[in-house]
């Protein structure tokens, strides 16, 4: 992958309290733009997909990235029925296949985002060891050039098929055929995408994906190629305080708003993995026990 990183302008904000976090969410809701958000537990991380990281690890670049993605896609579909608990999707439903790959952790060009600022903040804070971040990208900014590009490729019929999330439309817009190996570099951009059938977890997280058109470039370099990337109003990075007390306060506020892993990842595994983030509630319960406001449990929370 290219060693250079993007230079697109980013408006940076800092938040260190729960009221400040909630206020920031309201600010985005009050704008006339449609925003999407991504939480990252390290504020120093770039915007990059699991496919980007895999290629960087194994020194895969250029044309080879396209072939690697095709191979991953082929292998995942080939072995899916052996491991999958649910029914197998239709072969033509490319978006759903790619979302399943992302769901199970396979290398994918898709990058997870949410329509909810607070859900993205939870993902940023949950396992943070220092400063974390929420990236906010204007979906309104992405939509217009994306639709114009679709019309250039296949006209109104392709745009209509894309609105119905038909698999062949995704293939024409994002994948390459043997007759289309020299796609122009100025076509690099990012589209919002989502499967027609929304998985339970994606619905719980108010999620969608952002998808780059040129996998030979990293996600953020695709974003940099878009007109308007130099404008700070389109990409905002909110830095969340990494100190213990501010992080605890913000997590506590999110928990009080019912934003927690058990809700975002339905099932026992989500609840179990989310127990650690409920730790801020522990001190409050212990104080209630010591004051006599709460009856001790059989497990012994009231022991001194």
Residue, then its C-alpha position, 0 to 999 in steps of 0.5 A: x500500500x502507498x506509504x503516503x497518508x492523506x492531507x485532507x482538511x479535518x476540523x478537530x474538536x475536543x470533548x472531555x465530559x458527558x454533557x459535552x459529548x451529548x451537546x456535540x451529538x445535538x450539534x450534528x443533529x441540528x445541521x442541515x447535512x446528513x452525517x455518519x460517524x465512526x468511533x476509533x479507540x485510538x485518536x492517532x489511527x487513520x481511517x483504513x479498512x481491514x483490507x487496507x491493514x491486511x495489505x499493509x501487513x503482507x506488503x500487497x499493493x497496486x493491482x494485486x490488491x484487486x486480485x487479493x480482494x477477489x480471492x478473499x471474496x471467493x474463499x469466504x463464499x466457498x466455505x461459508x456454508x460449513x460454518x454459517x449458522x444462518x442460511x446462505x445468501x444468493x450468489x448475486x447479493x454482493x453487498x450482503x456477502x461483503x457485509x457478512x465478511x465484515x461482520x465475521x472479521x474477514x478482510x473487507x474494503x467496507x468501513x463501519x459507520x453509524x448514523x448515531x454519534x453517541x453509538x460511535x462514541x461508545x465504540x471509541x471509548x469502550x476499549x480506549x487506552x488513551x485519547x480516542x476519536x469519533x470521525x464525522x463525515x458528511x454523507x450529503x457530501x459523499x452522495x452527490x458525486x457518487x450518484x453522478x458517477x453511477x450515472x456516468x457508468x450505467x445511466x438511469x437504469x444502473x442508478x435505479x438498480x443501485x437504489x434497490x441494492x441489486x447485486x449486479x449494480x454493486x458489481x458494476x460500480x465497485x468491482x472490475x471485469x476483465x474488460x475494465x482493468x484500467x479504471x481511471x485513478x480520478x474515479x477514486x471516491x467513497x460511497x455510502x452502502x448498505x445491504x437490502x436485507x439489514x442484519x440484526x447487528x447492523x440495525x442495532x448499531x444504526x449502521x451502514x458502510x462506507x465503501x471506496x471505489x479503488x482498493x489499490x488505494x487506502x480508504x483515506x486516500x480514496x476520500x482525499x481524491x474527492x472534490x471538497x476533501x480540502x474543506x474542513x466542514x466535510x470531515x470532522x474529528x472529535x477527540x475524546x479525553x483519554x484520562x480515567x475520570x473523563x472516560x468513566x464519566x462519558x461511558x457512564x452517560x452512555x450507559x444511562x442512555x442505554x448505549x452499551x454492548x449488550x444492546x449493540x451486539x444482541x446475544x449473550x456474547x455481546x452482554x458478556x463482553x460488555x460487562x467490563x464497560x459497566x464498571x463505572x456503575x460498580x462504585x455507585x452500587x457499592x456506595x448505595x450498599x454502604x449507605x444502606x440504600x441497597x440490599x446486599x445480594x447473595x453474591x456478596x456485593x455488600x461485603x466489606 
